[in-house]
């Protein structure tokens, strides 16, 4: 699943996909947003609006 259309995705599905991709493919959020060419602040804000915060020490959204 491609996260480029994150602005219109269901936020729970988006959080799940982003966490999976960080864990399995990219190692951290910065590499993920760089690969997809998306705005990190917008992605973080989209998930924060749905109640999910990025926890750098855990390297995932919860």
PDB file with SEQRES, HELIX, SHEET and CRYST1 records, atoms N, CA, C and O in Angstrom:
SEQRES   1 A   62  UNK UNK UNK UNK UNK UNK UNK UNK UNK UNK UNK UNK UNK          
SEQRES   2 A   62  UNK UNK UNK UNK UNK UNK UNK UNK UNK UNK UNK UNK UNK          
SEQRES   3 A   62  UNK UNK UNK UNK UNK UNK UNK UNK UNK UNK UNK UNK UNK          
SEQRES   4 A   62  UNK UNK UNK UNK UNK UNK UNK UNK UNK UNK UNK UNK UNK          
SEQRES   5 A   62  UNK UNK UNK UNK UNK UNK UNK UNK UNK UNK                      
HELIX    1 AA1 UNK A    3  UNK A    5  5                                   3    
HELIX    2 AA2 UNK A   11  UNK A   21  1                                  11    
HELIX    3 AA3 UNK A   22  UNK A   26  3                                   5    
HELIX    4 AA4 UNK A   29  UNK A   36  1                                   8    
HELIX    5 AA5 UNK A   40  UNK A   49  1                                  10    
CRYST1    1.000    1.000    1.000  90.00  90.00  90.00 P 1           1          
ATOM      1  N   UNK A   1       0.853  -1.184   0.000  1.00  0.00           N  
ATOM      2  CA  UNK A   1       0.000   0.000   0.000  1.00  0.00           C  
ATOM      3  C   UNK A   1       0.888   1.233   0.000  1.00  0.00           C  
ATOM      4  O   UNK A   1       1.895   1.290   0.705  1.00  0.00           O  
ATOM      5  N   UNK A   2       0.513   2.190  -0.776  1.00  0.00           N  
ATOM      6  CA  UNK A   2       1.254   3.436  -0.959  1.00  0.00           C  
ATOM      7  C   UNK A   2       0.722   4.507  -0.013  1.00  0.00           C  
ATOM      8  O   UNK A   2      -0.488   4.724   0.058  1.00  0.00           O  
ATOM      9  N   UNK A   3       1.604   5.171   0.707  1.00  0.00           N  
ATOM     10  CA  UNK A   3       1.163   6.211   1.641  1.00  0.00           C  
ATOM     11  C   UNK A   3       1.138   7.604   1.016  1.00  0.00           C  
ATOM     12  O   UNK A   3       0.887   8.585   1.716  1.00  0.00           O  
ATOM     13  N   UNK A   4       1.392   7.704  -0.280  1.00  0.00           N  
ATOM     14  CA  UNK A   4       1.368   9.017  -0.933  1.00  0.00           C  
ATOM     15  C   UNK A   4       0.011   9.703  -0.819  1.00  0.00           C  
ATOM     16  O   UNK A   4      -0.064  10.931  -0.796  1.00  0.00           O  
ATOM     17  N   UNK A   5      -1.049   8.922  -0.747  1.00  0.00           N  
ATOM     18  CA  UNK A   5      -2.394   9.502  -0.640  1.00  0.00           C  
ATOM     19  C   UNK A   5      -2.856   9.528   0.817  1.00  0.00           C  
ATOM     20  O   UNK A   5      -4.035   9.321   1.102  1.00  0.00           O  
ATOM     21  N   UNK A   6      -1.930   9.782   1.729  1.00  0.00           N  
ATOM     22  CA  UNK A   6      -2.205   9.755   3.167  1.00  0.00           C  
ATOM     23  C   UNK A   6      -3.294  10.731   3.593  1.00  0.00           C  
ATOM     24  O   UNK A   6      -3.966  10.508   4.600  1.00  0.00           O  
ATOM     25  N   UNK A   7      -3.472  11.806   2.838  1.00  0.00           N  
ATOM     26  CA  UNK A   7      -4.437  12.833   3.237  1.00  0.00           C  
ATOM     27  C   UNK A   7      -5.885  12.348   3.130  1.00  0.00           C  
ATOM     28  O   UNK A   7      -6.773  12.919   3.762  1.00  0.00           O  
ATOM     29  N   UNK A   8      -6.129  11.307   2.343  1.00  0.00           N  
ATOM     30  CA  UNK A   8      -7.493  10.818   2.164  1.00  0.00           C  
ATOM     31  C   UNK A   8      -7.712   9.423   2.742  1.00  0.00           C  
ATOM     32  O   UNK A   8      -8.829   8.905   2.714  1.00  0.00           O  
ATOM     33  N   UNK A   9      -6.656   8.821   3.262  1.00  0.00           N  
ATOM     34  CA  UNK A   9      -6.766   7.473   3.819  1.00  0.00           C  
ATOM     35  C   UNK A   9      -7.451   7.481   5.182  1.00  0.00           C  
ATOM     36  O   UNK A   9      -7.411   8.477   5.904  1.00  0.00           O  
ATOM     37  N   UNK A  10      -8.074   6.371   5.519  1.00  0.00           N  
ATOM     38  CA  UNK A  10      -8.609   6.177   6.859  1.00  0.00           C  
ATOM     39  C   UNK A  10      -7.426   6.280   7.838  1.00  0.00           C  
ATOM     40  O   UNK A  10      -6.412   5.608   7.648  1.00  0.00           O  
ATOM     41  N   UNK A  11      -7.547   7.115   8.883  1.00  0.00           N  
ATOM     42  CA  UNK A  11      -6.405   7.342   9.767  1.00  0.00           C  
ATOM     43  C   UNK A  11      -5.916   6.103  10.522  1.00  0.00           C  
ATOM     44  O   UNK A  11      -4.717   5.982  10.776  1.00  0.00           O  
ATOM     45  N   UNK A  12      -6.804   5.191  10.882  1.00  0.00           N  
ATOM     46  CA  UNK A  12      -6.372   3.969  11.568  1.00  0.00           C  
ATOM     47  C   UNK A  12      -5.568   3.096  10.608  1.00  0.00           C  
ATOM     48  O   UNK A  12      -4.533   2.544  10.981  1.00  0.00           O  
ATOM     49  N   UNK A  13      -6.038   2.976   9.394  1.00  0.00           N  
ATOM     50  CA  UNK A  13      -5.323   2.209   8.373  1.00  0.00           C  
ATOM     51  C   UNK A  13      -3.979   2.872   8.067  1.00  0.00           C  
ATOM     52  O   UNK A  13      -2.961   2.192   7.929  1.00  0.00           O  
ATOM     53  N   UNK A  14      -3.984   4.188   7.964  1.00  0.00           N  
ATOM     54  CA  UNK A  14      -2.758   4.932   7.699  1.00  0.00           C  
ATOM     55  C   UNK A  14      -1.728   4.690   8.798  1.00  0.00           C  
ATOM     56  O   UNK A  14      -0.567   4.409   8.503  1.00  0.00           O  
ATOM     57  N   UNK A  15      -2.134   4.795  10.046  1.00  0.00           N  
ATOM     58  CA  UNK A  15      -1.220   4.571  11.164  1.00  0.00           C  
ATOM     59  C   UNK A  15      -0.629   3.171  11.098  1.00  0.00           C  
ATOM     60  O   UNK A  15       0.572   2.985  11.293  1.00  0.00           O  
ATOM     61  N   UNK A  16      -1.467   2.203  10.825  1.00  0.00           N  
ATOM     62  CA  UNK A  16      -1.006   0.822  10.744  1.00  0.00           C  
ATOM     63  C   UNK A  16       0.010   0.629   9.615  1.00  0.00           C  
ATOM     64  O   UNK A  16       1.042  -0.016   9.800  1.00  0.00           O  
ATOM     65  N   UNK A  17      -0.291   1.185   8.465  1.00  0.00           N  
ATOM     66  CA  UNK A  17       0.594   1.052   7.308  1.00  0.00           C  
ATOM     67  C   UNK A  17       1.916   1.767   7.552  1.00  0.00           C  
ATOM     68  O   UNK A  17       2.982   1.224   7.260  1.00  0.00           O  
ATOM     69  N   UNK A  18       1.851   2.976   8.083  1.00  0.00           N  
ATOM     70  CA  UNK A  18       3.079   3.736   8.346  1.00  0.00           C  
ATOM     71  C   UNK A  18       3.954   2.994   9.351  1.00  0.00           C  
ATOM     72  O   UNK A  18       5.159   2.863   9.138  1.00  0.00           O  
ATOM     73  N   UNK A  19       3.372   2.511  10.431  1.00  0.00           N  
ATOM     74  CA  UNK A  19       4.158   1.768  11.418  1.00  0.00           C  
ATOM     75  C   UNK A  19       4.785   0.511  10.811  1.00  0.00           C  
ATOM     76  O   UNK A  19       5.942   0.198  11.091  1.00  0.00           O  
ATOM     77  N   UNK A  20       4.032  -0.201   9.990  1.00  0.00           N  
ATOM     78  CA  UNK A  20       4.552  -1.401   9.346  1.00  0.00           C  
ATOM     79  C   UNK A  20       5.709  -1.060   8.412  1.00  0.00           C  
ATOM     80  O   UNK A  20       6.734  -1.742   8.407  1.00  0.00           O  
ATOM     81  N   UNK A  21       5.538  -0.003   7.623  1.00  0.00           N  
ATOM     82  CA  UNK A  21       6.588   0.373   6.680  1.00  0.00           C  
ATOM     83  C   UNK A  21       7.837   0.869   7.401  1.00  0.00           C  
ATOM     84  O   UNK A  21       8.952   0.583   6.964  1.00  0.00           O  
ATOM     85  N   UNK A  22       7.671   1.607   8.496  1.00  0.00           N  
ATOM     86  CA  UNK A  22       8.831   2.037   9.272  1.00  0.00           C  
ATOM     87  C   UNK A  22       9.565   0.797   9.792  1.00  0.00           C  
ATOM     88  O   UNK A  22      10.786   0.697   9.673  1.00  0.00           O  
ATOM     89  N   UNK A  23       8.829  -0.123  10.355  1.00  0.00           N  
ATOM     90  CA  UNK A  23       9.421  -1.332  10.950  1.00  0.00           C  
ATOM     91  C   UNK A  23      10.068  -2.235   9.901  1.00  0.00           C  
ATOM     92  O   UNK A  23      11.191  -2.700  10.096  1.00  0.00           O  
ATOM     93  N   UNK A  24       9.371  -2.488   8.792  1.00  0.00           N  
ATOM     94  CA  UNK A  24       9.811  -3.504   7.834  1.00  0.00           C  
ATOM     95  C   UNK A  24      10.675  -2.997   6.690  1.00  0.00           C  
ATOM     96  O   UNK A  24      11.472  -3.757   6.140  1.00  0.00           O  
ATOM     97  N   UNK A  25      10.532  -1.715   6.318  1.00  0.00           N  
ATOM     98  CA  UNK A  25      11.197  -1.248   5.103  1.00  0.00           C  
ATOM     99  C   UNK A  25      12.140  -0.067   5.292  1.00  0.00           C  
ATOM    100  O   UNK A  25      13.184  -0.010   4.644  1.00  0.00           O  
ATOM    101  N   UNK A  26      11.796   0.879   6.167  1.00  0.00           N  
ATOM    102  CA  UNK A  26      12.518   2.145   6.164  1.00  0.00           C  
ATOM    103  C   UNK A  26      13.353   2.432   7.402  1.00  0.00           C  
ATOM    104  O   UNK A  26      14.267   3.254   7.335  1.00  0.00           O  
ATOM    105  N   UNK A  27      13.081   1.800   8.506  1.00  0.00           N  
ATOM    106  CA  UNK A  27      13.884   2.005   9.702  1.00  0.00           C  
ATOM    107  C   UNK A  27      13.522   3.216  10.530  1.00  0.00           C  
ATOM    108  O   UNK A  27      13.669   3.198  11.753  1.00  0.00           O  
ATOM    109  N   UNK A  28      13.044   4.283   9.874  1.00  0.00           N  
ATOM    110  CA  UNK A  28      12.581   5.454  10.620  1.00  0.00           C  
ATOM    111  C   UNK A  28      11.660   6.308   9.760  1.00  0.00           C  
ATOM    112  O   UNK A  28      11.570   6.133   8.545  1.00  0.00           O  
ATOM    113  N   UNK A  29      10.986   7.225  10.417  1.00  0.00           N  
ATOM    114  CA  UNK A  29       9.991   8.063   9.739  1.00  0.00           C  
ATOM    115  C   UNK A  29      10.626   8.956   8.679  1.00  0.00           C  
ATOM    116  O   UNK A  29      10.043   9.171   7.616  1.00  0.00           O  
ATOM    117  N   UNK A  30      11.803   9.472   8.961  1.00  0.00           N  
ATOM    118  CA  UNK A  30      12.464  10.354   7.996  1.00  0.00           C  
ATOM    119  C   UNK A  30      12.732   9.652   6.666  1.00  0.00           C  
ATOM    120  O   UNK A  30      12.521  10.242   5.607  1.00  0.00           O  
ATOM    121  N   UNK A  31      13.188   8.418   6.705  1.00  0.00           N  
ATOM    122  CA  UNK A  31      13.436   7.673   5.467  1.00  0.00           C  
ATOM    123  C   UNK A  31      12.145   7.396   4.714  1.00  0.00           C  
ATOM    124  O   UNK A  31      12.124   7.442   3.484  1.00  0.00           O  
ATOM    125  N   UNK A  32      11.070   7.109   5.437  1.00  0.00           N  
ATOM    126  CA  UNK A  32       9.785   6.855   4.792  1.00  0.00           C  
ATOM    127  C   UNK A  32       9.289   8.086   4.045  1.00  0.00           C  
ATOM    128  O   UNK A  32       8.924   7.991   2.873  1.00  0.00           O  
ATOM    129  N   UNK A  33       9.269   9.240   4.708  1.00  0.00           N  
ATOM    130  CA  UNK A  33       8.744  10.442   4.045  1.00  0.00           C  
ATOM    131  C   UNK A  33       9.650  10.885   2.896  1.00  0.00           C  
ATOM    132  O   UNK A  33       9.171  11.413   1.892  1.00  0.00           O  
ATOM    133  N   UNK A  34      10.935  10.672   3.042  1.00  0.00           N  
ATOM    134  CA  UNK A  34      11.860  11.018   1.953  1.00  0.00           C  
ATOM    135  C   UNK A  34      11.600  10.143   0.737  1.00  0.00           C  
ATOM    136  O   UNK A  34      11.549  10.644  -0.387  1.00  0.00           O  
ATOM    137  N   UNK A  35      11.435   8.849   0.947  1.00  0.00           N  
ATOM    138  CA  UNK A  35      11.190   7.914  -0.150  1.00  0.00           C  
ATOM    139  C   UNK A  35       9.913   8.275  -0.911  1.00  0.00           C  
ATOM    140  O   UNK A  35       9.900   8.286  -2.142  1.00  0.00           O  
ATOM    141  N   UNK A  36       8.842   8.569  -0.173  1.00  0.00           N  
ATOM    142  CA  UNK A  36       7.564   8.869  -0.810  1.00  0.00           C  
ATOM    143  C   UNK A  36       7.415  10.331  -1.223  1.00  0.00           C  
ATOM    144  O   UNK A  36       6.457  10.688  -1.909  1.00  0.00           O  
ATOM    145  N   UNK A  37       8.358  11.175  -0.808  1.00  0.00           N  
ATOM    146  CA  UNK A  37       8.286  12.586  -1.182  1.00  0.00           C  
ATOM    147  C   UNK A  37       7.105  13.297  -0.564  1.00  0.00           C  
ATOM    148  O   UNK A  37       6.485  14.149  -1.201  1.00  0.00           O  
ATOM    149  N   UNK A  38       6.787  12.952   0.676  1.00  0.00           N  
ATOM    150  CA  UNK A  38       5.660  13.593   1.339  1.00  0.00           C  
ATOM    151  C   UNK A  38       6.148  14.481   2.483  1.00  0.00           C  
ATOM    152  O   UNK A  38       7.262  14.315   2.982  1.00  0.00           O  
ATOM    153  N   UNK A  39       5.319  15.403   2.879  1.00  0.00           N  
ATOM    154  CA  UNK A  39       5.644  16.356   3.938  1.00  0.00           C  
ATOM    155  C   UNK A  39       5.481  15.687   5.300  1.00  0.00           C  
ATOM    156  O   UNK A  39       4.375  15.299   5.679  1.00  0.00           O  
ATOM    157  N   UNK A  40       6.571  15.555   6.025  1.00  0.00           N  
ATOM    158  CA  UNK A  40       6.560  14.884   7.327  1.00  0.00           C  
ATOM    159  C   UNK A  40       5.603  15.571   8.291  1.00  0.00           C  
ATOM    160  O   UNK A  40       4.839  14.905   8.989  1.00  0.00           O  
ATOM    161  N   UNK A  41       5.641  16.904   8.333  1.00  0.00           N  
ATOM    162  CA  UNK A  41       4.774  17.642   9.260  1.00  0.00           C  
ATOM    163  C   UNK A  41       3.298  17.396   8.967  1.00  0.00           C  
ATOM    164  O   UNK A  41       2.492  17.273   9.889  1.00  0.00           O  
ATOM    165  N   UNK A  42       2.945  17.323   7.686  1.00  0.00           N  
ATOM    166  CA  UNK A  42       1.546  17.065   7.317  1.00  0.00           C  
ATOM    167  C   UNK A  42       1.122  15.651   7.701  1.00  0.00           C  
ATOM    168  O   UNK A  42       0.004  15.440   8.171  1.00  0.00           O  
ATOM    169  N   UNK A  43       2.009  14.691   7.503  1.00  0.00           N  
ATOM    170  CA  UNK A  43       1.702  13.315   7.881  1.00  0.00           C  
ATOM    171  C   UNK A  43       1.522  13.204   9.393  1.00  0.00           C  
ATOM    172  O   UNK A  43       0.561  12.597   9.865  1.00  0.00           O  
ATOM    173  N   UNK A  44       2.440  13.785  10.143  1.00  0.00           N  
ATOM    174  CA  UNK A  44       2.366  13.742  11.604  1.00  0.00           C  
ATOM    175  C   UNK A  44       1.099  14.445  12.088  1.00  0.00           C  
ATOM    176  O   UNK A  44       0.426  13.958  12.996  1.00  0.00           O  
ATOM    177  N   UNK A  45       0.773  15.591  11.481  1.00  0.00           N  
ATOM    178  CA  UNK A  45      -0.423  16.337  11.868  1.00  0.00           C  
ATOM    179  C   UNK A  45      -1.690  15.555  11.538  1.00  0.00           C  
ATOM    180  O   UNK A  45      -2.639  15.554  12.322  1.00  0.00           O  
ATOM    181  N   UNK A  46      -1.714  14.899  10.400  1.00  0.00           N  
ATOM    182  CA  UNK A  46      -2.892  14.099  10.001  1.00  0.00           C  
ATOM    183  C   UNK A  46      -3.148  13.001  11.025  1.00  0.00           C  
ATOM    184  O   UNK A  46      -4.287  12.778  11.435  1.00  0.00           O  
ATOM    185  N   UNK A  47      -2.083  12.319  11.436  1.00  0.00           N  
ATOM    186  CA  UNK A  47      -2.244  11.252  12.414  1.00  0.00           C  
ATOM    187  C   UNK A  47      -2.524  11.806  13.811  1.00  0.00           C  
ATOM    188  O   UNK A  47      -3.269  11.195  14.577  1.00  0.00           O  
ATOM    189  N   UNK A  48      -1.943  12.943  14.147  1.00  0.00           N  
ATOM    190  CA  UNK A  48      -2.206  13.572  15.451  1.00  0.00           C  
ATOM    191  C   UNK A  48      -3.674  13.977  15.557  1.00  0.00           C  
ATOM    192  O   UNK A  48      -4.280  13.847  16.620  1.00  0.00           O  
ATOM    193  N   UNK A  49      -4.242  14.465  14.464  1.00  0.00           N  
ATOM    194  CA  UNK A  49      -5.658  14.848  14.461  1.00  0.00           C  
ATOM    195  C   UNK A  49      -6.570  13.646  14.715  1.00  0.00           C  
ATOM    196  O   UNK A  49      -7.704  13.800  15.167  1.00  0.00           O  
ATOM    197  N   UNK A  50      -6.065  12.463  14.421  1.00  0.00           N  
ATOM    198  CA  UNK A  50      -6.835  11.236  14.660  1.00  0.00           C  
ATOM    199  C   UNK A  50      -6.501  10.615  16.018  1.00  0.00           C  
ATOM    200  O   UNK A  50      -7.024   9.557  16.371  1.00  0.00           O  
ATOM    201  N   UNK A  51      -5.628  11.282  16.773  1.00  0.00           N  
ATOM    202  CA  UNK A  51      -5.306  10.800  18.110  1.00  0.00           C  
ATOM    203  C   UNK A  51      -4.043   9.976  18.223  1.00  0.00           C  
ATOM    204  O   UNK A  51      -3.784   9.388  19.273  1.00  0.00           O  
ATOM    205  N   UNK A  52      -3.244   9.918  17.156  1.00  0.00           N  
ATOM    206  CA  UNK A  52      -2.014   9.142  17.162  1.00  0.00           C  
ATOM    207  C   UNK A  52      -0.808  10.077  17.208  1.00  0.00           C  
ATOM    208  O   UNK A  52      -0.674  10.982  16.384  1.00  0.00           O  
ATOM    209  N   UNK A  53       0.054   9.846  18.172  1.00  0.00           N  
ATOM    210  CA  UNK A  53       1.273  10.651  18.302  1.00  0.00           C  
ATOM    211  C   UNK A  53       2.468   9.815  17.893  1.00  0.00           C  
ATOM    212  O   UNK A  53       2.499   8.603  18.109  1.00  0.00           O  
ATOM    213  N   UNK A  54       3.461  10.481  17.294  1.00  0.00           N  
ATOM    214  CA  UNK A  54       4.698   9.786  16.937  1.00  0.00           C  
ATOM    215  C   UNK A  54       5.599   9.757  18.154  1.00  0.00           C  
ATOM    216  O   UNK A  54       5.883  10.794  18.753  1.00  0.00           O  
ATOM    217  N   UNK A  55       6.044   8.579  18.515  1.00  0.00           N  
ATOM    218  CA  UNK A  55       6.938   8.397  19.651  1.00  0.00           C  
ATOM    219  C   UNK A  55       8.317   8.008  19.120  1.00  0.00           C  
ATOM    220  O   UNK A  55       8.550   6.848  18.781  1.00  0.00           O  
ATOM    221  N   UNK A  56       9.235   8.985  19.049  1.00  0.00           N  
ATOM    222  CA  UNK A  56      10.557   8.698  18.474  1.00  0.00           C  
ATOM    223  C   UNK A  56      11.295   7.562  19.175  1.00  0.00           C  
ATOM    224  O   UNK A  56      11.987   6.778  18.526  1.00  0.00           O  
ATOM    225  N   UNK A  57      11.149   7.470  20.498  1.00  0.00           N  
ATOM    226  CA  UNK A  57      11.854   6.417  21.225  1.00  0.00           C  
ATOM    227  C   UNK A  57      11.340   5.021  20.862  1.00  0.00           C  
ATOM    228  O   UNK A  57      12.084   4.045  20.955  1.00  0.00           O  
ATOM    229  N   UNK A  58      10.083   4.922  20.454  1.00  0.00           N  
ATOM    230  CA  UNK A  58       9.501   3.657  20.012  1.00  0.00           C  
ATOM    231  C   UNK A  58       9.550   3.532  18.490  1.00  0.00           C  
ATOM    232  O   UNK A  58       9.355   2.445  17.945  1.00  0.00           O  
ATOM    233  N   UNK A  59       9.810   4.642  17.809  1.00  0.00           N  
ATOM    234  CA  UNK A  59       9.879   4.691  16.346  1.00  0.00           C  
ATOM    235  C   UNK A  59       8.558   4.258  15.721  1.00  0.00           C  
ATOM    236  O   UNK A  59       8.539   3.521  14.735  1.00  0.00           O  
ATOM    237  N   UNK A  60       7.439   4.727  16.311  1.00  0.00           N  
ATOM    238  CA  UNK A  60       6.129   4.401  15.784  1.00  0.00           C  
ATOM    239  C   UNK A  60       5.069   5.378  16.288  1.00  0.00           C  
ATOM    240  O   UNK A  60       5.280   6.140  17.231  1.00  0.00           O  
ATOM    241  N   UNK A  61       3.928   5.318  15.618  1.00  0.00           N  
ATOM    242  CA  UNK A  61       2.766   6.091  16.042  1.00  0.00           C  
ATOM    243  C   UNK A  61       1.942   5.232  16.987  1.00  0.00           C  
ATOM    244  O   UNK A  61       1.778   4.031  16.771  1.00  0.00           O  
ATOM    245  N   UNK A  62       1.424   5.862  18.039  1.00  0.00           N  
ATOM    246  CA  UNK A  62       0.522   5.157  18.967  1.00  0.00           C  
ATOM    247  C   UNK A  62      -0.606   6.086  19.358  1.00  0.00           C  
ATOM    248  O   UNK A  62      -1.483   5.701  20.132  1.00  0.00           O  
TER     249      UNK A  62                                                      
END                                                                             
